[in-house]
Amino acid sequence: MSRTKYRFNTRTLSYEKIELGWKQKISRSLTFLASSAIIGLFFYLLATNFIDSPKEKLLKRENSQLKSQYELLDKRMEQVASVLEDIQRRDDEIYRVIFEAEPIAKEIREAGFGGVNRYKKLEGYKNSDLIIESAKKIDKLSKQLYIQSKSYDDVFNMAKSKEKMIASIPAIQPIPNKNLKRMASGYGMRMHPIHKIWKQHTGMDFSAEKGTEIYATGDGVIVSVIKERRGYGNHVIIDHGYGYQTLYGHMQKFNVRQGQKVKRGEVIGYVGNTGTSVGPHLHYEVIRNGEKINPVNFYFNDLSPKEYDEMIEISSQSNQSFD
């Protein structure tokens, strides 16, 4: 029950009852309601901003777990990117080199996706930067994997069409290890056995007994069968095609004739000591596009990794050549 209020009248020196009009009652009621609403709003904002509801606590835990999963995913993508980078390097520097194909340009491998609004739908969230960065990495990896897949399709097609090339490229030793006495001299500057001066040695010398079989190191056609008293002595030149030729010098006798087609591993002659030579051996050269190159890089078909390392070490020694 509302309390009755009075006011003192100084003229009549008596207390008079205060009567409120309907406007005053409405004004007071509105003031009360407004004050209550403001106080209520204050407590509501305080509760919503500083006190989490059970549902909000659950969502925050889920967000924290999702962020951790995104970070793990990001690390895994970096690992995948590292493996893919190694595959791309092998593709450019090994497989495409073998088939004499140009490597894929870096700007093609690393090209991004067009469209400035591609990731716009991912903006506006608390962890938008993390989500967008992960999306970009996934897109980049997807494109690089697609390009690499197409590259391997190309390499496969080149392998199918270049089976003849693979068989023709020099890929074995002209004399097997079992028949070698020693690797006499490798490619590079060597002491000449007769003139006793340092001179460029344009091939490799394989020391072996006279009559040891000499093998063609790749498929090809015999373009020269020459008998000489000096220089290479009795020697054979095979044209393998694709810019490759091989020369076999100081032979005792021949087992082929000019114009004859030969297969890799076929006996073309026998070790001798003809021409400018100081001992029975085979002088072997690999010529590519008219340039004499180091033959040691062309024995990958019949040497184990250990044997290949030993071959590299022996052939690199600065010793005296046999011719």
C-alpha positions as CSV (number, residue, x, y, z in Angstrom):
1,M,0.0,0.0,0.0
2,S,1.4,3.4,-1.1
3,R,2.4,5.8,1.6
4,T,0.4,9.1,1.9
5,K,2.5,12.2,1.6
6,Y,1.9,15.7,3.0
7,R,3.4,19.1,2.7
8,F,3.4,22.0,5.2
9,N,1.5,25.2,4.1
10,T,3.3,28.2,5.6
11,R,0.3,30.4,5.1
12,T,-2.3,28.3,6.9
13,L,0.4,26.7,9.2
14,S,-1.1,23.3,8.6
15,Y,-0.2,20.1,6.7
16,E,-2.0,19.4,3.5
17,K,-2.3,16.1,1.7
18,I,-0.3,15.9,-1.6
19,E,-2.5,14.8,-4.5
20,L,-0.8,13.7,-7.7
21,G,-2.4,14.3,-11.1
22,W,-2.6,11.6,-13.7
23,K,0.2,13.2,-15.7
24,Q,2.6,13.2,-12.7
25,K,1.7,9.5,-12.1
26,I,2.5,8.6,-15.6
27,S,5.7,10.6,-15.6
28,R,6.9,8.9,-12.4
29,S,5.9,5.5,-13.7
30,L,7.9,6.1,-16.9
31,T,10.9,7.3,-15.0
32,F,10.8,4.2,-12.8
33,L,10.5,1.9,-15.8
34,A,13.4,3.7,-17.7
35,S,15.6,3.5,-14.7
36,S,14.9,-0.2,-14.3
37,A,15.5,-0.8,-17.9
38,I,18.9,1.0,-17.8
39,I,19.9,-1.0,-14.7
40,G,18.8,-4.2,-16.3
41,L,20.7,-3.4,-19.5
42,F,23.8,-2.7,-17.5
43,F,23.7,-6.0,-15.7
44,Y,22.9,-7.8,-19.0
45,L,25.9,-6.3,-20.8
46,L,28.1,-7.1,-17.7
47,A,26.9,-10.7,-17.8
48,T,27.2,-11.2,-21.6
49,N,30.7,-9.7,-21.8
50,F,32.4,-11.0,-18.7
51,I,30.5,-14.2,-17.7
52,D,30.4,-17.1,-20.2
53,S,27.4,-19.3,-20.5
54,P,27.8,-23.1,-20.6
55,K,27.2,-23.0,-24.3
56,E,29.8,-20.3,-24.8
57,K,32.3,-22.1,-22.8
58,L,31.8,-25.2,-24.9
59,L,32.2,-23.2,-28.1
60,K,35.4,-21.6,-26.8
61,R,36.9,-25.1,-26.1
62,E,35.9,-26.2,-29.6
63,N,37.5,-23.1,-31.1
64,S,40.7,-23.7,-29.2
65,Q,40.8,-27.3,-30.4
66,L,40.1,-26.3,-34.0
67,K,42.9,-23.7,-33.8
68,S,45.3,-26.4,-32.6
69,Q,44.2,-28.7,-35.4
70,Y,44.8,-25.9,-38.0
71,E,48.3,-25.4,-36.6
72,L,49.0,-29.2,-36.9
73,L,47.5,-29.2,-40.4
74,D,49.8,-26.2,-41.3
75,K,52.9,-28.1,-40.2
76,R,51.9,-31.2,-42.1
77,M,51.3,-29.1,-45.2
78,E,54.8,-27.7,-44.8
79,Q,56.2,-31.3,-44.7
80,V,54.2,-32.2,-47.8
81,A,55.5,-29.0,-49.5
82,S,59.1,-30.0,-48.7
83,V,58.6,-33.5,-50.1
84,L,57.0,-32.1,-53.2
85,E,59.8,-29.6,-53.7
86,D,62.3,-32.6,-53.7
87,I,60.2,-34.4,-56.2
88,Q,60.1,-31.3,-58.4
89,R,63.8,-30.9,-58.2
90,R,64.3,-34.6,-59.2
91,D,61.9,-34.1,-62.1
92,D,63.7,-31.0,-63.4
93,E,67.3,-32.0,-62.7
94,I,67.2,-35.8,-63.4
95,Y,64.2,-37.2,-65.3
96,R,63.9,-34.3,-67.7
97,V,67.6,-34.0,-68.2
98,I,67.7,-37.7,-69.2
99,F,65.2,-37.1,-71.9
100,E,66.7,-33.7,-72.8
101,A,63.5,-31.9,-72.0
102,E,63.4,-28.4,-70.6
103,P,62.6,-28.1,-66.9
104,I,59.2,-26.6,-65.9
105,A,59.6,-22.9,-65.2
106,K,59.5,-21.9,-61.6
107,E,56.9,-19.2,-62.2
108,I,54.6,-21.9,-63.6
109,R,55.1,-24.3,-60.7
110,E,54.6,-21.5,-58.1
111,A,51.8,-19.5,-59.9
112,G,49.0,-18.5,-57.6
113,F,45.2,-18.4,-58.1
114,G,43.5,-15.5,-59.7
115,G,40.7,-13.5,-58.2
116,V,41.0,-11.0,-55.3
117,N,37.7,-12.2,-53.7
118,R,38.7,-15.9,-53.7
119,Y,39.1,-15.9,-49.9
120,K,36.6,-13.2,-49.0
121,K,34.1,-15.6,-47.6
122,L,36.7,-16.6,-45.0
123,E,37.2,-13.0,-43.7
124,G,35.6,-11.5,-40.7
125,Y,36.3,-14.3,-38.2
126,K,38.6,-14.3,-35.2
127,N,41.0,-16.7,-36.8
128,S,40.5,-15.6,-40.4
129,D,44.2,-15.1,-41.0
130,L,45.0,-18.7,-40.0
131,I,42.2,-20.1,-42.0
132,I,43.0,-18.0,-45.1
133,E,46.7,-18.9,-44.9
134,S,45.9,-22.6,-44.7
135,A,43.4,-22.3,-47.6
136,K,46.1,-20.6,-49.7
137,K,48.7,-23.4,-48.9
138,I,46.2,-26.1,-49.8
139,D,45.3,-24.4,-53.1
140,K,49.0,-23.9,-53.9
141,L,49.9,-27.5,-53.1
142,S,46.9,-28.8,-55.2
143,K,48.0,-26.8,-58.2
144,Q,51.7,-27.9,-57.8
145,L,50.6,-31.5,-57.5
146,Y,48.5,-31.2,-60.6
147,I,51.4,-29.7,-62.5
148,Q,53.7,-32.4,-61.3
149,S,51.3,-35.1,-62.3
150,K,51.1,-33.7,-65.8
151,S,54.9,-33.5,-65.8
152,Y,55.2,-37.2,-65.0
153,D,52.7,-37.9,-67.7
154,D,55.0,-36.1,-70.1
155,V,58.1,-37.9,-68.8
156,F,56.2,-41.3,-69.2
157,N,55.3,-40.4,-72.8
158,M,58.9,-39.3,-73.5
159,A,60.1,-42.6,-72.0
160,K,57.8,-44.6,-74.3
161,S,58.8,-42.7,-77.4
162,K,62.5,-42.6,-76.4
163,E,63.1,-46.3,-75.6
164,K,65.4,-46.3,-78.6
165,M,67.2,-43.2,-77.1
166,I,67.6,-44.9,-73.7
167,A,69.1,-48.0,-75.4
168,S,71.4,-45.8,-77.5
169,I,72.9,-43.6,-74.9
170,P,76.3,-45.0,-73.6
171,A,75.5,-46.6,-70.2
172,I,78.0,-49.4,-69.5
173,Q,81.7,-49.8,-69.2
174,P,83.4,-51.0,-72.4
175,I,85.4,-53.5,-70.4
176,P,83.8,-55.3,-67.4
177,N,85.4,-54.9,-63.9
178,K,86.3,-58.6,-63.9
179,N,88.6,-58.1,-66.9
180,L,90.3,-55.0,-65.6
181,K,93.8,-54.9,-64.3
182,R,93.3,-51.4,-63.1
183,M,91.8,-48.0,-64.0
184,A,94.9,-46.5,-65.6
185,S,93.8,-42.9,-66.0
186,G,90.7,-40.8,-66.0
187,Y,89.5,-37.7,-67.8
188,G,91.3,-34.4,-67.3
189,M,94.8,-33.0,-67.1
190,R,97.3,-35.9,-67.0
191,M,101.0,-36.5,-67.5
192,H,101.7,-37.7,-71.1
193,P,103.6,-41.0,-71.0
194,I,106.0,-40.1,-73.9
195,H,106.3,-36.3,-74.0
196,K,106.3,-36.0,-70.1
197,I,104.1,-32.9,-70.1
198,W,100.7,-32.2,-68.6
199,K,98.1,-32.6,-71.3
200,Q,94.3,-32.8,-71.4
201,H,93.3,-36.5,-71.5
202,T,90.0,-36.6,-73.3
203,G,88.9,-40.0,-72.3
204,M,89.5,-42.9,-69.8
205,D,92.1,-45.6,-70.0
206,F,91.1,-49.2,-69.0
207,S,94.1,-51.4,-68.5
208,A,93.6,-55.0,-69.5
209,E,95.4,-57.9,-71.1
210,K,95.7,-58.1,-74.9
211,G,92.8,-59.8,-76.5
212,T,90.3,-58.8,-73.8
213,E,86.8,-58.2,-75.3
214,I,85.6,-54.7,-75.8
215,Y,81.9,-54.0,-75.7
216,A,79.7,-51.4,-77.4
217,T,78.3,-49.2,-74.6
218,G,75.1,-48.4,-76.5
219,D,73.1,-49.2,-79.6
220,G,74.4,-47.5,-82.7
221,V,76.1,-47.7,-86.1
222,I,79.8,-48.2,-86.7
223,V,80.9,-45.0,-88.6
224,S,84.7,-45.5,-88.5
225,V,87.0,-48.5,-88.4
226,I,90.5,-47.1,-88.7
227,K,94.0,-48.6,-88.6
228,E,96.8,-46.2,-87.5
229,R,100.3,-46.4,-86.2
230,R,100.1,-43.3,-84.2
231,G,97.5,-41.5,-82.1
232,Y,94.5,-43.7,-81.3
233,G,96.1,-46.6,-83.2
234,N,93.5,-49.1,-84.4
235,H,90.2,-47.6,-83.3
236,V,86.4,-47.7,-83.8
237,I,83.9,-44.9,-83.6
238,I,80.2,-45.7,-83.0
239,D,77.4,-43.1,-83.7
240,H,74.6,-43.7,-81.2
241,G,72.4,-40.9,-82.5
242,Y,70.9,-38.2,-80.4
243,G,74.2,-36.3,-80.6
244,Y,76.3,-39.2,-79.0
245,Q,79.4,-40.9,-80.3
246,T,81.9,-43.2,-78.6
247,L,85.5,-43.9,-79.5
248,Y,87.5,-47.1,-78.7
249,G,91.3,-46.7,-79.2
250,H,94.5,-48.8,-79.3
251,M,92.6,-52.0,-80.3
252,Q,94.5,-55.2,-81.3
253,K,91.9,-56.2,-83.8
254,F,88.3,-55.4,-84.9
255,N,85.1,-57.5,-84.7
256,V,83.0,-55.0,-86.7
257,R,82.9,-53.3,-90.1
258,Q,81.9,-49.8,-91.1
259,G,78.2,-49.3,-91.5
260,Q,77.4,-52.2,-89.2
261,K,74.6,-51.8,-86.6
262,V,75.5,-52.9,-83.1
263,K,73.7,-53.4,-79.8
264,R,74.8,-52.5,-76.3
265,G,77.0,-55.2,-75.0
266,E,78.1,-56.5,-78.4
267,V,81.8,-57.3,-78.8
268,I,83.3,-54.8,-81.3
269,G,87.0,-55.6,-80.9
270,Y,89.8,-56.6,-78.5
271,V,92.3,-54.7,-76.3
272,G,95.7,-54.0,-77.9
273,N,98.7,-51.7,-77.6
274,T,98.6,-49.9,-81.0
275,G,99.2,-46.3,-81.8
276,T,100.7,-43.9,-79.2
277,S,100.4,-46.3,-76.3
278,V,102.8,-47.5,-73.6
279,G,100.9,-50.6,-72.5
280,P,97.9,-52.8,-73.3
281,H,94.8,-50.8,-72.6
282,L,91.6,-49.4,-74.1
283,H,91.3,-45.6,-74.5
284,Y,87.5,-44.8,-74.3
285,E,85.8,-41.5,-75.2
286,V,82.3,-40.2,-75.1
287,I,81.5,-37.4,-77.5
288,R,78.3,-35.4,-77.3
289,N,77.4,-32.8,-79.9
290,G,81.0,-32.8,-81.0
291,E,82.4,-32.2,-77.5
292,K,84.5,-34.8,-75.7
293,I,83.0,-35.2,-72.2
294,N,83.9,-37.2,-69.1
295,P,82.9,-40.9,-69.7
296,V,82.7,-41.6,-65.9
297,N,79.1,-40.2,-65.9
298,F,77.9,-42.9,-68.3
299,Y,78.4,-46.2,-66.4
300,F,75.2,-46.1,-64.4
301,N,73.8,-49.4,-65.9
302,D,76.4,-51.8,-64.5
303,L,78.0,-50.2,-61.5
304,S,76.7,-50.3,-57.9
305,P,76.8,-47.0,-55.9
306,K,79.9,-48.2,-54.1
307,E,81.6,-49.3,-57.4
308,Y,80.7,-46.0,-58.9
309,D,82.2,-44.0,-56.0
310,E,85.4,-46.0,-56.4
311,M,85.4,-45.3,-60.1
312,I,85.1,-41.6,-59.5
313,E,87.9,-41.6,-56.9
314,I,90.3,-43.6,-59.1
315,S,89.6,-41.7,-62.3
316,S,90.1,-38.4,-60.5
317,Q,93.7,-39.1,-59.5
318,S,96.4,-37.0,-61.2
319,N,98.4,-39.9,-62.6
320,Q,100.1,-40.6,-65.9
321,S,97.9,-41.6,-68.8
322,F,98.7,-44.6,-71.1
323,D,98.4,-42.6,-74.3
